[in-house]
Amino acid sequence: MASTLLTSCTSQKDRTQFKNTDIEYQSSAGNLVDIVKAYWGDERKQATPTTDIPVQAITREQLLRDSHDAVYRLGHSTILLRLDGEFILLDPVFSERAFPVQWMGPKRFHQPPISIEQLPEIKAVIISHDHYDHLDKQAIKQLEHKVDTFVTPLKVGDHLRSWGVTDNKIMELNWWQHIQLDSLKITATPAQHFSGRGLFDRDQTLWASWVIQGWDSNIFFSGDSGYFDGFKQIGEKYGPFDITLMETGAYHRLWSDIHMMPEQSLQAHIDVKGKVMVPIHNGTFDLSLHDWFEPLETIHQLADENGVEIRTPIFGAELKTRSPVKTANWWQQPEVSSEVALVEN
């Protein structure tokens, strides 16, 4: 049924580990040394924004007033979807820092466009994997009372149970499995990544990309992934997609096996047969060694060169799935435009 490989490891107690189909990603001592050297030699001019990032506030009343299918980018990989009149929340991260503790670690560049308290009732929360910039413990605990179903890859539900989410609200899926929630079909699809929230739980939970289908809209959510042949298989099975929410950020050649470089993100969009690409995994946290705006600049240039439709809405702005209007290049500041070639959308 699934392409995921499950193996039993010999240790103090047996445990389940998950593996990628195309590569076996392991960090070697040499790789870690190279990463330390790269961070030590960091010469970025703008690791973080020098001016406020524009955010369009959203209210519950606004969300409930309309019924058309829409995408709202709330930050990083956190997305609110309205499909078939229902709300789906992807990788909800609302905490100030994407880290095990809130007194250190990557800090938000901007506040979310809407608070958890203001969110309407949520049909489903979908989690791509258990890393801290995608699975926020405090957000899950605050959301629990207003969410019908939490949909996760295998074993990620264990985290939610330990945080107080009732078991009957959790649905865990392997790759190629799906759940039907009224008119909405949610399918777990492969990704090339890894998992773990501590020192001793590496790859004990599964990671996934997701296909979200409603009456009128077909959405692909990449989660985190390196580039691999699985994207073509997803496109053949479930494409074309009206919108692809495609990871484009926090990349580096040293970890390109599990985070796509921009040209690979564009190719993945093409592989899954996407119509319009929305680059995500950028603009909220400093998680790599590129300038904060670089992913958006680079993917715009690549999309323009390859005739690919791309949209980069301001955080909180509505993007209709069936007729997504062109968006402004909101990240371009005077100090940016003096150093890079600007590409109009």
Secondary structure, DSSP 4 states (H G I P E B T S, - for coil): ----EEEEEPSSS-EEEEE-SS------HHHHHHHHHHHHT---S-SS-SSPPPB----HHHHHH--S-EEEEEETTEEEEEETTEEEEES---SSBSSSSSSSSPBPSS--SS-TTT---EEEEE----STTT--HHHHHHHGGGEEEEEEETTTHHHHHHTT--GGGEEEE-TT-EEEETTEEEEEE-------SSSS-TT-S---EEEEE-SS-EEEE--S----THHHHHHHHH--EEEEEEE-SS--GGGTTTS--HHHHHHHHHHTTEEEEEEES-SS---SSS-TTHHHHHHHHHHHHHT-EE--PPBT-EEESSS------TT--HHHHTTS-----
